[in-house]
């Protein structure tokens, strides 16, 4: 028994050393631009952009095969940040930015089918079969995947409610709007 333990320990140590050497020798360097673009993205991996998650979209944007406006949850703010990072100019008039939104459940028509929970990329929907579901506000990214899957249309996207944590001071009006009209 002692010989078996000793032989497995030696074998494990040698294989671990071999794997460590191979990892250093065959190390693959990633593109730092892709990592920087991915860090700017929401990270919800919702798939609304048509790519399999934020890392794939970041690689496509870095290679130039996808526009910087491809991420719907990021909106105009993300598109502008990506354009600044890449040093390109973009027209944000075509980008629809409805502000931050979260999913809500109409409890009176929810049947508890659990279809919404299966497609939520952030596990923000709580509920069991044949029970009313609920959304965790802090986890919801507003991707809208649950809206398409709900057979009773109990799911809806609502603007993020204003709380002390989410309140933003409104932008001041420009001087021309404040000046009285002369006639």
ZAMARGU-4260 file (C-alpha; in steps of 0.2 Angstrom, whole numbers, plus 5000, padded with zeros to 4 digits):
<rodrens>
0) 5000/5000/5000 | 5014/5012/5004 | 5022/5008/4987 | 5006/5013/4978 | 5005/5029/4987
5) 5023/5034/4984 | 5022/5029/4965 | 5006/5040/4963 | 5014/5054/4972 | 5029/5054/4961
10) 5019/5051/4945 | 5008/5066/4950 | 5023/5077/4954 | 5031/5073/4937 | 5015/5076/4927
15) 5012/5092/4936 | 5029/5098/4933 | 5028/5093/4914 | 5011/5103/4913 | 5019/5118/4921
20) 5033/5118/4909 | 5022/5116/4894 | 5010/5130/4900 | 5025/5142/4900 | 5033/5136/4884
25) 5016/5136/4874 | 5008/5152/4882 | 4997/5161/4870 | 4997/5180/4871 | 4979/5188/4869
30) 4976/5204/4860 | 4976/5218/4873 | 4964/5229/4863 | 4951/5215/4864 | 4953/5214/4883
35) 4951/5233/4885 | 4935/5233/4874 | 4928/5218/4883 | 4931/5228/4900 | 4920/5242/4894
40) 4905/5231/4889 | 4891/5226/4901 | 4897/5208/4902 | 4879/5201/4902 | 4883/5189/4887
45) 4864/5192/4882 | 4867/5189/4864 | 4857/5203/4857 | 4871/5209/4847 | 4871/5192/4837
50) 4887/5186/4844 | 4890/5172/4857 | 4893/5184/4871 | 4903/5200/4875 | 4921/5192/4872
55) 4916/5187/4854 | 4908/5204/4851 | 4924/5213/4858 | 4935/5202/4846 | 4924/5207/4831
60) 4924/5226/4836 | 4943/5225/4837 | 4945/5217/4820 | 4933/5229/4812 | 4920/5216/4807
65) 4907/5223/4819 | 4902/5241/4822 | 4904/5249/4839 | 4885/5252/4840 | 4882/5233/4840
70) 4878/5231/4859 | 4860/5236/4863 | 4862/5236/4882 | 4877/5247/4881 | 4868/5260/4871
75) 4875/5277/4866 | 4887/5278/4881 | 4896/5262/4876 | 4896/5266/4858 | 4904/5283/4862
80) 4917/5275/4874 | 4921/5262/4861 | 4923/5275/4847 | 4935/5285/4858 | 4945/5270/4862
85) 4947/5265/4844 | 4949/5283/4838 | 4935/5283/4826 | 4920/5295/4823 | 4902/5288/4823
90) 4885/5295/4821 | 4874/5291/4836 | 4858/5297/4828 | 4853/5280/4823 | 4857/5272/4840
95) 4841/5270/4850 | 4845/5273/4869 | 4830/5271/4880 | 4841/5272/4896 | 4843/5258/4908
100) 4828/5246/4909 | 4824/5231/4919 | 4812/5217/4917 | 4796/5216/4928 | 4783/5202/4930
105) 4764/5205/4930 | 4760/5194/4944 | 4742/5193/4940 | 4745/5184/4923 | 4761/5174/4927
110) 4758/5156/4926 | 4775/5150/4932 | 4780/5141/4916 | 4799/5144/4920 | 4803/5148/4902
115) 4810/5165/4907 | 4822/5158/4920 | 4829/5147/4907 | 4835/5161/4895 | 4840/5174/4908
120) 4859/5176/4906 | 4862/5183/4923 | 4849/5172/4933 | 4840/5187/4938 | 4823/5179/4938
125) 4817/5169/4953 | 4803/5157/4953 | 4798/5139/4953 | 4786/5129/4942 | 4768/5134/4944
130) 4774/5149/4956 | 4774/5167/4952 | 4791/5173/4947 | 4800/5189/4952 | 4815/5199/4945
135) 4831/5203/4956 | 4833/5222/4951 | 4852/5222/4954 | 4855/5207/4943 | 4844/5211/4928
140) 4853/5219/4913 | 4838/5223/4903 | 4843/5211/4889 | 4824/5207/4885 | 4827/5188/4882
145) 4813/5184/4894 | 4801/5195/4885 | 4802/5185/4870 | 4800/5168/4879 | 4785/5172/4890
150) 4769/5164/4883 | 4757/5175/4893 | 4766/5192/4890 | 4768/5194/4909 | 4786/5200/4907
155) 4789/5218/4902 | 4804/5230/4901 | 4802/5245/4912 | 4813/5260/4915 | 4824/5258/4930
160) 4815/5266/4945 | 4824/5281/4952 | 4831/5277/4969 | 4845/5286/4979 | 4858/5273/4971
165) 4852/5277/4953 | 4847/5295/4954 | 4857/5306/4942 | 4857/5325/4943 | 4848/5332/4927
170) 4859/5341/4915 | 4857/5360/4915 | 4849/5369/4901 | 4860/5379/4890 | 4860/5398/4891
175) 4849/5400/4875 | 4835/5390/4883 | 4836/5401/4899 | 4836/5418/4891 | 4820/5427/4890
180) 4812/5429/4873 | 4814/5447/4866 | 4801/5453/4855
</rodrens>
